[in-house]
Amino acid sequence: MATKNSQIYHERQKLQFCLLHSLNSLFQQKDAFTRAKLNAISERLALEDSDTETRTPLSVLFKPHHNVLTGNYDINVLIAALEEKGKRVVWHDRRNGASSIDLDASEDVLMGIVINVSVTRFAGIWRSRHWIALRKIEGVWYNLDSDLVAPKPFLDTEKVREFLDFTLAHGGEVLIVMNEKQS
């Protein structure tokens, strides 16, 4: 269990910057990533696939990998950002369920989990996707969802598995963030 003296870093939701908040919460560090850094990654990715982009007047706001005003970054930005920090992202095969994820792996191997879920806001008018980080800190798994007022500890790894299975059953995606092994 986390000690009373430990502080769990947790960012609250602003606009659609949930990927930024999830990454900073995952790394347990303010400004592990910044809006400017994620925007730069997004711009680099857009340049790399510029042959497939069709420009319109709205392209100024709605970039291929994010929305300039609100954020809303996509999976490509997540993967590129984590790879820049020496992490590897493994997309979990939903057919296997959460029981196949080694939640007891050492922190040298498993950094955490990022999930992407469908959300409906404003009485069903707005539909979008939302990024959520889960991380084991001092032996306890936490839900670091930026929509929560505070980090929510799971009672045990079985509760984490139940949460992940629920997420998968409702169309969510589970991404396992691995620490690259040093050679």
Long-range contacts (C-beta under 8 A, 24 or more apart in sequence): 1-138, 1-139, 1-140, 1-153, 2-137, 2-138, 2-139, 2-140, 2-153, 3-138, 6-137, 6-138, 8-137, 8-142, 8-144, 8-151, 10-144, 10-146, 10-148, 10-150, 10-151, 11-146, 12-146, 12-149, 13-146, 13-147, 15-69, 15-70, 15-71, 16-67, 16-70, 16-71, 16-72, 16-128, 17-70, 17-71, 18-71, 18-130, 18-131, 18-132, 18-146, 18-147, 19-71, 19-72, 19-73, 19-77, 19-78, 19-131, 20-71, 20-73, 21-131, 21-146, 22-114, 22-131, 22-132, 22-133, 22-144, 22-146, 23-78, 23-81, 23-82, 23-133, 25-133, 25-135, 25-144, 25-146, 25-151, 26-111, 26-112, 26-114, 26-133, 26-135, 26-144, 26-177, 27-85, 28-135, 28-137, 32-85, 33-81, 35-71, 37-81, 38-66, 38-71, 38-73, 38-77, 38-81, 39-66, 39-68, 41-65, 41-77, 41-80, 41-81, 41-84, 42-66, 42-73, 42-77, 44-80, 45-76, 45-77, 45-80, 72-128, 72-129, 73-131, 75-116, 75-175, 78-114, 78-131, 78-175, 82-177, 86-179, 86-180, 87-111, 87-177, 87-178, 87-179, 87-180, 88-177, 88-178, 88-179, 88-180, 89-114, 89-175, 89-176, 89-177, 89-178, 90-175, 90-176, 90-178, 91-173, 91-174, 91-175, 91-176, 92-168, 92-173, 92-174, 92-175, 92-176, 94-168, 94-173, 94-174, 97-165, 97-168, 98-160, 98-161, 98-162, 98-164, 98-165, 98-168, 98-174, 99-161, 101-161, 101-164, 101-174, 101-176, 103-136, 103-141, 103-157, 103-160, 103-161, 104-157, 107-136, 107-179, 108-179, 108-181, 109-178, 109-179, 109-181, 110-136, 110-176, 110-177, 110-178, 110-179, 111-135, 111-177, 111-178, 111-179, 112-136, 112-177, 113-164, 113-174, 113-175, 113-176, 113-177, 114-175, 114-177, 115-164, 115-167, 115-172, 115-173, 115-174, 115-175, 116-172, 116-173, 116-175, 117-167, 117-170, 117-171, 117-172, 117-173, 118-170, 118-171, 118-172, 134-160, 134-163
